[in-house]
Amino acid sequence: MIRRVALTGGIGTGKTYVRRRLEALGVPTVDADQLARDALGAGTPALAAVVARFGPDVLDDQRRLDRRALAAIVFADTGARRDLEAIVHPVVRRAVDAWFSGLDTAATPYAVADIPLLYETGRDRDFPTVVVAACPLAVQLTRVRERDGMSAEDARRRIAAQLPIEEKVARADYVVRTDGTFAETDAQVDRIHRLLSSETGSPLPQ
């Protein structure tokens, strides 16, 4: 049986970098954020449910989801964010489970699902192993502002919508600190990969 490993963290903590490093090591990975984007594609039942809940102003001129318009609503209103999550999360959960089910158990000792809201949604119960990507709040704020062009207030609001990163660290099986150099981050990921490969019976990489 394939070991189900979850990768999580917070916005701007380096999850994507860690996931790509794992991919470079030959580990199958899936990105829950991409699955959520797919779930809200044009003509999908989830998009129809979002429009029914939030109104047609969350669509652009081509009837596609205007993510900025939707984000402005849900990150200013906890109830609205929970309503959105109630629409999208079940779809993503089914897609992640289907992805794991489709993997070759003989060739894959473990696989990784990148799930940003793993703890917030209680999905950690579905994964025997959790890896958390973490960095100090100041670094997180800087990354979010530079990457997404947000104001400090908006960046803090996005971060506050998730559990504090140190709480996630305390609950993790493995932690990757991403505020050092890329080489330092790679070394941590490589070590975790060796440990997980060893635990599942796969030979250690040379």
PyRosetta script that sets phi, psi and omega in degrees:
from pyrosetta import init, pose_from_sequence

init()
pose = pose_from_sequence("MIRRVALTGGIGTGKTYVRRRLEALGVPTVDADQLARDALGAGTPALAAVVARFGPDVLDDQRRLDRRALAAIVFADTGARRDLEAIVHPVVRRAVDAWFSGLDTAATPYAVADIPLLYETGRDRDFPTVVVAACPLAVQLTRVRERDGMSAEDARRRIAAQLPIEEKVARADYVVRTDGTFAETDAQVDRIHRLLSSETGSPLPQ")
pose.set_psi(1, 138.6)
pose.set_omega(1, 179.1)
pose.set_phi(2, -72.1)
pose.set_psi(2, 132.3)
pose.set_omega(2, 174.1)
pose.set_phi(3, -71.8)
pose.set_psi(3, 126.3)
pose.set_omega(3, 178.3)
pose.set_phi(4, -89.1)
pose.set_psi(4, 115.7)
pose.set_omega(4, 179.8)
pose.set_phi(5, -115.3)
pose.set_psi(5, 133.1)
pose.set_omega(5, 176.1)
pose.set_phi(6, -104.9)
pose.set_psi(6, 138.9)
pose.set_omega(6, 172.9)
pose.set_phi(7, -112.8)
pose.set_psi(7, 127.1)
pose.set_omega(7, 179.7)
pose.set_phi(8, -144.0)
pose.set_psi(8, -174.1)
pose.set_omega(8, -177.6)
pose.set_phi(9, 164.0)
pose.set_psi(9, -139.7)
pose.set_omega(9, 176.4)
pose.set_phi(10, -134.8)
pose.set_psi(10, 170.6)
pose.set_omega(10, 177.1)
pose.set_phi(11, -59.1)
pose.set_psi(11, 128.2)
pose.set_omega(11, 178.4)
pose.set_phi(12, 81.5)
pose.set_psi(12, 9.6)
pose.set_omega(12, -178.7)
pose.set_phi(13, -94.7)
pose.set_psi(13, 1.5)
pose.set_omega(13, 174.1)
pose.set_phi(14, 96.2)
pose.set_psi(14, 19.4)
pose.set_omega(14, 179.3)
pose.set_phi(15, -58.5)
pose.set_psi(15, -43.3)
pose.set_omega(15, -176.7)
pose.set_phi(16, -63.0)
pose.set_psi(16, -40.9)
pose.set_omega(16, 178.7)
pose.set_phi(17, -62.6)
pose.set_psi(17, -44.7)
pose.set_omega(17, 179.8)
pose.set_phi(18, -62.3)
pose.set_psi(18, -43.4)
pose.set_omega(18, 179.6)
pose.set_phi(19, -61.7)
pose.set_psi(19, -42.8)
pose.set_omega(19, -179.1)
pose.set_phi(20, -67.1)
pose.set_psi(20, -33.4)
pose.set_omega(20, 175.8)
pose.set_phi(21, -65.3)
pose.set_psi(21, -42.5)
pose.set_omega(21, 177.3)
pose.set_phi(22, -61.8)
pose.set_psi(22, -40.8)
pose.set_omega(22, 176.7)
pose.set_phi(23, -60.4)
pose.set_psi(23, -40.7)
pose.set_omega(23, 179.3)
pose.set_phi(24, -64.1)
pose.set_psi(24, -24.8)
pose.set_omega(24, 177.4)
pose.set_phi(25, -86.7)
pose.set_psi(25, 2.2)
pose.set_omega(25, 177.2)
pose.set_phi(26, 92.1)
pose.set_psi(26, 12.2)
pose.set_omega(26, -178.6)
pose.set_phi(27, -87.3)
pose.set_psi(27, 127.8)
pose.set_omega(27, 174.6)
pose.set_phi(28, -65.5)
pose.set_psi(28, 134.5)
pose.set_omega(28, 178.2)
pose.set_phi(29, -135.5)
pose.set_psi(29, 157.5)
pose.set_omega(29, 175.0)
pose.set_phi(30, -136.6)
pose.set_psi(30, 143.2)
pose.set_omega(30, -175.2)
pose.set_phi(31, -107.3)
pose.set_psi(31, 111.2)
pose.set_omega(31, -178.6)
pose.set_phi(32, -63.6)
pose.set_psi(32, -32.0)
pose.set_omega(32, 177.4)
pose.set_phi(33, -62.2)
pose.set_psi(33, -40.8)
pose.set_omega(33, 178.0)
pose.set_phi(34, -67.4)
pose.set_psi(34, -38.2)
pose.set_omega(34, 176.9)
pose.set_phi(35, -63.5)
pose.set_psi(35, -36.2)
pose.set_omega(35, 177.6)
pose.set_phi(36, -67.3)
pose.set_psi(36, -39.9)
pose.set_omega(36, 176.8)
pose.set_phi(37, -63.1)
pose.set_psi(37, -41.8)
pose.set_omega(37, 178.1)
pose.set_phi(38, -63.2)
pose.set_psi(38, -38.9)
pose.set_omega(38, -178.9)
pose.set_phi(39, -62.6)
pose.set_psi(39, -27.9)
pose.set_omega(39, -178.1)
pose.set_phi(40, -103.1)
pose.set_psi(40, 23.2)
pose.set_omega(40, 176.9)
pose.set_phi(41, -68.9)
pose.set_psi(41, 165.9)
pose.set_omega(41, -178.1)
pose.set_phi(42, -57.4)
pose.set_psi(42, 132.1)
pose.set_omega(42, 175.3)
pose.set_phi(43, 82.7)
pose.set_psi(43, 3.2)
pose.set_omega(43, -178.4)
pose.set_phi(44, -83.5)
pose.set_psi(44, 153.9)
pose.set_omega(44, 176.4)
pose.set_phi(45, -59.4)
pose.set_psi(45, -36.3)
pose.set_omega(45, -179.7)
pose.set_phi(46, -65.2)
pose.set_psi(46, -40.1)
pose.set_omega(46, 178.2)
pose.set_phi(47, -64.9)
pose.set_psi(47, -40.6)
pose.set_omega(47, 177.6)
pose.set_phi(48, -60.4)
pose.set_psi(48, -39.8)
pose.set_omega(48, 178.8)
pose.set_phi(49, -66.8)
pose.set_psi(49, -36.8)
pose.set_omega(49, 178.0)
pose.set_phi(50, -65.4)
pose.set_psi(50, -43.7)
pose.set_omega(50, 179.6)
pose.set_phi(51, -65.0)
pose.set_psi(51, -39.1)
pose.set_omega(51, 178.7)
pose.set_phi(52, -63.0)
pose.set_psi(52, -34.8)
pose.set_omega(52, -178.5)
pose.set_phi(53, -82.8)
pose.set_psi(53, -41.4)
pose.set_omega(53, -170.4)
pose.set_phi(54, -107.9)
pose.set_psi(54, -9.7)
pose.set_omega(54, 177.9)
pose.set_phi(55, 93.4)
pose.set_psi(55, 164.3)
pose.set_omega(55, -175.2)
pose.set_phi(56, -68.7)
pose.set_psi(56, -11.6)
pose.set_omega(56, -179.9)
pose.set_phi(57, -69.8)
pose.set_psi(57, -10.1)
pose.set_omega(57, 177.2)
pose.set_phi(58, -88.1)
pose.set_psi(58, 6.0)
pose.set_omega(58, 175.8)
pose.set_phi(59, -106.3)
pose.set_psi(59, 149.9)
pose.set_omega(59, 175.4)
pose.set_phi(60, -89.1)
pose.set_psi(60, -171.6)
pose.set_omega(60, -175.9)
pose.set_phi(61, -65.6)
pose.set_psi(61, -20.2)
pose.set_omega(61, -179.3)
pose.set_phi(62, -101.9)
pose.set_psi(62, 16.1)
pose.set_omega(62, 176.8)
pose.set_phi(63, 67.3)
pose.set_psi(63, 25.2)
pose.set_omega(63, 173.8)
pose.set_phi(64, -101.6)
pose.set_psi(64, 161.2)
pose.set_omega(64, -178.5)
pose.set_phi(65, -65.4)
pose.set_psi(65, 128.8)
pose.set_omega(65, 172.6)
pose.set_phi(66, -91.6)
pose.set_psi(66, 97.1)
pose.set_omega(66, -171.6)
pose.set_phi(67, -65.7)
pose.set_psi(67, -33.3)
pose.set_omega(67, 178.4)
pose.set_phi(68, -67.5)
pose.set_psi(68, -40.9)
pose.set_omega(68, 179.4)
pose.set_phi(69, -64.7)
pose.set_psi(69, -42.3)
pose.set_omega(69, 179.2)
pose.set_phi(70, -66.9)
pose.set_psi(70, -42.0)
pose.set_omega(70, -179.8)
pose.set_phi(71, -61.4)
pose.set_psi(71, -38.5)
pose.set_omega(71, -180.0)
pose.set_phi(72, -60.7)
pose.set_psi(72, -30.8)
pose.set_omega(72, 179.6)
pose.set_phi(73, -78.7)
pose.set_psi(73, -52.1)
pose.set_omega(73, -169.0)
pose.set_phi(74, -75.8)
pose.set_psi(74, -25.4)
pose.set_omega(74, 179.7)
pose.set_phi(75, -87.9)
pose.set_psi(75, -1.7)
pose.set_omega(75, 174.1)
pose.set_phi(76, -105.8)
pose.set_psi(76, -2.6)
pose.set_omega(76, -173.5)
pose.set_phi(77, -147.1)
pose.set_psi(77, 108.8)
pose.set_omega(77, -177.3)
pose.set_phi(78, -59.8)
pose.set_psi(78, -40.3)
pose.set_omega(78, 179.3)
pose.set_phi(79, -62.9)
pose.set_psi(79, -41.0)
pose.set_omega(79, 178.8)
pose.set_phi(80, -65.0)
pose.set_psi(80, -39.8)
pose.set_omega(80, 179.0)
pose.set_phi(81, -63.6)
pose.set_psi(81, -39.7)
pose.set_omega(81, 179.0)
pose.set_phi(82, -67.1)
pose.set_psi(82, -35.7)
pose.set_omega(82, 177.2)
pose.set_phi(83, -64.3)
pose.set_psi(83, -41.4)
pose.set_omega(83, 178.1)
pose.set_phi(84, -63.9)
pose.set_psi(84, -44.8)
pose.set_omega(84, 179.8)
pose.set_phi(85, -61.5)
pose.set_psi(85, -36.6)
pose.set_omega(85, 179.9)
pose.set_phi(86, -65.3)
pose.set_psi(86, -26.7)
pose.set_omega(86, 177.5)
pose.set_phi(87, -81.3)
pose.set_psi(87, -45.1)
pose.set_omega(87, -169.8)
pose.set_phi(88, -87.5)
pose.set_psi(88, -40.4)
pose.set_omega(88, -171.6)
pose.set_phi(89, -60.8)
pose.set_psi(89, -40.7)
pose.set_omega(89, 177.8)
pose.set_phi(90, -61.7)
pose.set_psi(90, -35.8)
pose.set_omega(90, 178.8)
pose.set_phi(91, -65.6)
pose.set_psi(91, -44.5)
pose.set_omega(91, -179.5)
pose.set_phi(92, -66.2)
pose.set_psi(92, -41.5)
pose.set_omega(92, 179.1)
pose.set_phi(93, -57.7)
pose.set_psi(93, -45.9)
pose.set_omega(93, 179.8)
pose.set_phi(94, -63.6)
pose.set_psi(94, -38.5)
pose.set_omega(94, -179.4)
pose.set_phi(95, -67.3)
pose.set_psi(95, -40.3)
pose.set_omega(95, 177.8)
pose.set_phi(96, -64.2)
pose.set_psi(96, -45.5)
pose.set_omega(96, 179.5)
pose.set_phi(97, -61.6)
pose.set_psi(97, -40.4)
pose.set_omega(97, 178.8)
pose.set_phi(98, -65.6)
pose.set_psi(98, -37.5)
pose.set_omega(98, 178.7)
pose.set_phi(99, -62.7)
pose.set_psi(99, -47.9)
pose.set_omega(99, 178.4)
pose.set_phi(100, -60.5)
pose.set_psi(100, -40.9)
pose.set_omega(100, -178.2)
pose.set_phi(101, -64.0)
pose.set_psi(101, -26.9)
pose.set_omega(101, -177.9)
pose.set_phi(102, -87.4)
pose.set_psi(102, -1.2)
pose.set_omega(102, -178.8)
pose.set_phi(103, -78.6)
pose.set_psi(103, 154.1)
pose.set_omega(103, 178.7)
pose.set_phi(104, -81.1)
pose.set_psi(104, 107.9)
pose.set_omega(104, -175.7)
pose.set_phi(105, -65.6)
pose.set_psi(105, -27.1)
pose.set_omega(105, -178.4)
pose.set_phi(106, -74.5)
pose.set_psi(106, -32.0)
pose.set_omega(106, -174.6)
pose.set_phi(107, -98.7)
pose.set_psi(107, -9.3)
pose.set_omega(107, -171.1)
pose.set_phi(108, -127.5)
pose.set_psi(108, 100.9)
pose.set_omega(108, 179.5)
pose.set_phi(109, -68.8)
pose.set_psi(109, -34.4)
pose.set_omega(109, 175.6)
pose.set_phi(110, -151.5)
pose.set_psi(110, 157.4)
pose.set_omega(110, 179.7)
pose.set_phi(111, -141.8)
pose.set_psi(111, 158.5)
pose.set_omega(111, -169.6)
pose.set_phi(112, -124.6)
pose.set_psi(112, 130.8)
pose.set_omega(112, 171.7)
pose.set_phi(113, -108.3)
pose.set_psi(113, 122.3)
pose.set_omega(113, 177.1)
pose.set_phi(114, -85.8)
pose.set_psi(114, 107.0)
pose.set_omega(114, -174.9)
pose.set_phi(115, -126.8)
pose.set_psi(115, 100.1)
pose.set_omega(115, -176.0)
pose.set_phi(116, -56.5)
pose.set_psi(116, -42.8)
pose.set_omega(116, -176.1)
pose.set_phi(117, -100.7)
pose.set_psi(117, 39.5)
pose.set_omega(117, -176.6)
pose.set_phi(118, -55.9)
pose.set_psi(118, -54.3)
pose.set_omega(118, -178.0)
pose.set_phi(119, -73.7)
pose.set_psi(119, -37.2)
pose.set_omega(119, -178.0)
pose.set_phi(120, -61.8)
pose.set_psi(120, -31.1)
pose.set_omega(120, -177.6)
pose.set_phi(121, -100.3)
pose.set_psi(121, 0.9)
pose.set_omega(121, -179.2)
pose.set_phi(122, 75.8)
pose.set_psi(122, 12.9)
pose.set_omega(122, -177.9)
pose.set_phi(123, -74.5)
pose.set_psi(123, -13.3)
pose.set_omega(123, 178.6)
pose.set_phi(124, -59.2)
pose.set_psi(124, -24.6)
pose.set_omega(124, 178.5)
pose.set_phi(125, -65.3)
pose.set_psi(125, -19.1)
pose.set_omega(125, -178.7)
pose.set_phi(126, -89.8)
pose.set_psi(126, -1.1)
pose.set_omega(126, -174.5)
pose.set_phi(127, -130.0)
pose.set_psi(127, 121.7)
pose.set_omega(127, 178.9)
pose.set_phi(128, -70.2)
pose.set_psi(128, -18.9)
pose.set_omega(128, -177.8)
pose.set_phi(129, -133.6)
pose.set_psi(129, 132.1)
pose.set_omega(129, 179.4)
pose.set_phi(130, -127.5)
pose.set_psi(130, 131.5)
pose.set_omega(130, 174.3)
pose.set_phi(131, -110.7)
pose.set_psi(131, 131.1)
pose.set_omega(131, 178.9)
pose.set_phi(132, -114.2)
pose.set_psi(132, 128.7)
pose.set_omega(132, 171.3)
pose.set_phi(133, -91.8)
pose.set_psi(133, 128.3)
pose.set_omega(133, -172.0)
pose.set_phi(134, -140.3)
pose.set_psi(134, 153.0)
pose.set_omega(134, 173.5)
pose.set_phi(135, -156.2)
pose.set_psi(135, 164.2)
pose.set_omega(135, 178.4)
pose.set_phi(136, -62.2)
pose.set_psi(136, 153.5)
pose.set_omega(136, -178.3)
pose.set_phi(137, -57.0)
pose.set_psi(137, -40.4)
pose.set_omega(137, -178.8)
pose.set_phi(138, -61.4)
pose.set_psi(138, -39.6)
pose.set_omega(138, 177.6)
pose.set_phi(139, -67.8)
pose.set_psi(139, -41.9)
pose.set_omega(139, 178.9)
pose.set_phi(140, -58.8)
pose.set_psi(140, -47.7)
pose.set_omega(140, 179.3)
pose.set_phi(141, -59.6)
pose.set_psi(141, -45.4)
pose.set_omega(141, -179.8)
pose.set_phi(142, -61.8)
pose.set_psi(142, -44.8)
pose.set_omega(142, -179.3)
pose.set_phi(143, -62.6)
pose.set_psi(143, -45.3)
pose.set_omega(143, -177.9)
pose.set_phi(144, -63.5)
pose.set_psi(144, -43.0)
pose.set_omega(144, -179.1)
pose.set_phi(145, -65.6)
pose.set_psi(145, -44.3)
pose.set_omega(145, -177.6)
pose.set_phi(146, -71.2)
pose.set_psi(146, -39.2)
pose.set_omega(146, -176.9)
pose.set_phi(147, -73.3)
pose.set_psi(147, -43.8)
pose.set_omega(147, -171.7)
pose.set_phi(148, -106.0)
pose.set_psi(148, -0.4)
pose.set_omega(148, 178.9)
pose.set_phi(149, 64.7)
pose.set_psi(149, 33.0)
pose.set_omega(149, -177.5)
pose.set_phi(150, -89.6)
pose.set_psi(150, 157.7)
pose.set_omega(150, 169.4)
pose.set_phi(151, -73.2)
pose.set_psi(151, 163.6)
pose.set_omega(151, 178.1)
pose.set_phi(152, -60.4)
pose.set_psi(152, -38.8)
pose.set_omega(152, -179.8)
pose.set_phi(153, -63.5)
pose.set_psi(153, -45.5)
pose.set_omega(153, -179.9)
pose.set_phi(154, -65.4)
pose.set_psi(154, -39.5)
pose.set_omega(154, 179.7)
pose.set_phi(155, -63.3)
pose.set_psi(155, -43.1)
pose.set_omega(155, 178.7)
pose.set_phi(156, -64.4)
pose.set_psi(156, -36.4)
pose.set_omega(156, 179.6)
pose.set_phi(157, -65.9)
pose.set_psi(157, -40.8)
pose.set_omega(157, 178.6)
pose.set_phi(158, -64.7)
pose.set_psi(158, -43.3)
pose.set_omega(158, -179.9)
pose.set_phi(159, -65.8)
pose.set_psi(159, -40.3)
pose.set_omega(159, -178.6)
pose.set_phi(160, -67.0)
pose.set_psi(160, -19.4)
pose.set_omega(160, 179.2)
pose.set_phi(161, -73.2)
pose.set_psi(161, -10.3)
pose.set_omega(161, 179.3)
pose.set_phi(162, -113.7)
pose.set_psi(162, 163.2)
pose.set_omega(162, 174.7)
pose.set_phi(163, -60.4)
pose.set_psi(163, 147.1)
pose.set_omega(163, 176.3)
pose.set_phi(164, -55.9)
pose.set_psi(164, 139.9)
pose.set_omega(164, -173.8)
pose.set_phi(165, -61.1)
pose.set_psi(165, -35.3)
pose.set_omega(165, -179.0)
pose.set_phi(166, -68.8)
pose.set_psi(166, -26.1)
pose.set_omega(166, 173.7)
pose.set_phi(167, -68.0)
pose.set_psi(167, -38.4)
pose.set_omega(167, 176.9)
pose.set_phi(168, -67.4)
pose.set_psi(168, -39.9)
pose.set_omega(168, 178.1)
pose.set_phi(169, -58.8)
pose.set_psi(169, -43.0)
pose.set_omega(169, -178.2)
pose.set_phi(170, -63.5)
pose.set_psi(170, -25.5)
pose.set_omega(170, -177.4)
pose.set_phi(171, -97.9)
pose.set_psi(171, -5.2)
pose.set_omega(171, -173.8)
pose.set_phi(172, -79.4)
pose.set_psi(172, 156.5)
pose.set_omega(172, 170.2)
pose.set_phi(173, -85.2)
pose.set_psi(173, -36.3)
pose.set_omega(173, 178.1)
pose.set_phi(174, -136.5)
pose.set_psi(174, 146.5)
pose.set_omega(174, 179.7)
pose.set_phi(175, -128.1)
pose.set_psi(175, 134.4)
pose.set_omega(175, 173.4)
pose.set_phi(176, -113.4)
pose.set_psi(176, 115.0)
pose.set_omega(176, 176.6)
pose.set_phi(177, -86.4)
pose.set_psi(177, 121.2)
pose.set_omega(177, -169.8)
pose.set_phi(178, -107.1)
pose.set_psi(178, 12.9)
pose.set_omega(178, -177.8)
pose.set_phi(179, -92.7)
pose.set_psi(179, 6.5)
pose.set_omega(179, 174.8)
pose.set_phi(180, -94.8)
pose.set_psi(180, -153.2)
pose.set_omega(180, 177.1)
pose.set_phi(181, -77.7)
pose.set_psi(181, 164.6)
pose.set_omega(181, 175.8)
pose.set_phi(182, -60.3)
pose.set_psi(182, -39.0)
pose.set_omega(182, -179.7)
pose.set_phi(183, -63.0)
pose.set_psi(183, -38.6)
pose.set_omega(183, 178.5)
pose.set_phi(184, -66.7)
pose.set_psi(184, -40.2)
pose.set_omega(184, 176.8)
pose.set_phi(185, -65.1)
pose.set_psi(185, -44.9)
pose.set_omega(185, 179.0)
pose.set_phi(186, -57.6)
pose.set_psi(186, -41.7)
pose.set_omega(186, -178.1)
pose.set_phi(187, -63.0)
pose.set_psi(187, -38.9)
pose.set_omega(187, 177.9)
pose.set_phi(188, -65.7)
pose.set_psi(188, -44.4)
pose.set_omega(188, -179.7)
pose.set_phi(189, -64.3)
pose.set_psi(189, -41.9)
pose.set_omega(189, -179.5)
pose.set_phi(190, -62.5)
pose.set_psi(190, -38.4)
pose.set_omega(190, 178.7)
pose.set_phi(191, -65.0)
pose.set_psi(191, -44.8)
pose.set_omega(191, 178.7)
pose.set_phi(192, -61.7)
pose.set_psi(192, -40.6)
pose.set_omega(192, 178.2)
pose.set_phi(193, -60.5)
pose.set_psi(193, -43.4)
pose.set_omega(193, 178.9)
pose.set_phi(194, -62.8)
pose.set_psi(194, -42.7)
pose.set_omega(194, -179.6)
pose.set_phi(195, -64.3)
pose.set_psi(195, -45.5)
pose.set_omega(195, -179.5)
pose.set_phi(196, -66.8)
pose.set_psi(196, -38.2)
pose.set_omega(196, 178.0)
pose.set_phi(197, -64.6)
pose.set_psi(197, -40.1)
pose.set_omega(197, 179.2)
pose.set_phi(198, -67.2)
pose.set_psi(198, -42.2)
pose.set_omega(198, -179.2)
pose.set_phi(199, -61.6)
pose.set_psi(199, -34.2)
pose.set_omega(199, -175.8)
pose.set_phi(200, -91.0)
pose.set_psi(200, 1.9)
pose.set_omega(200, 176.4)
pose.set_phi(201, 92.6)
pose.set_psi(201, -0.5)
pose.set_omega(201, 178.7)
pose.set_phi(202, -80.3)
pose.set_psi(202, 144.3)
pose.set_omega(202, 179.6)
pose.set_phi(203, -64.1)
pose.set_psi(203, 146.0)
pose.set_omega(203, 179.2)
pose.set_phi(204, -67.2)
pose.set_psi(204, 140.7)
pose.set_omega(204, 175.6)
pose.set_phi(205, -65.5)
pose.set_psi(205, 146.0)
pose.set_omega(205, -179.2)
pose.set_phi(206, -79.1)
pose.dump_pdb("model.pdb")
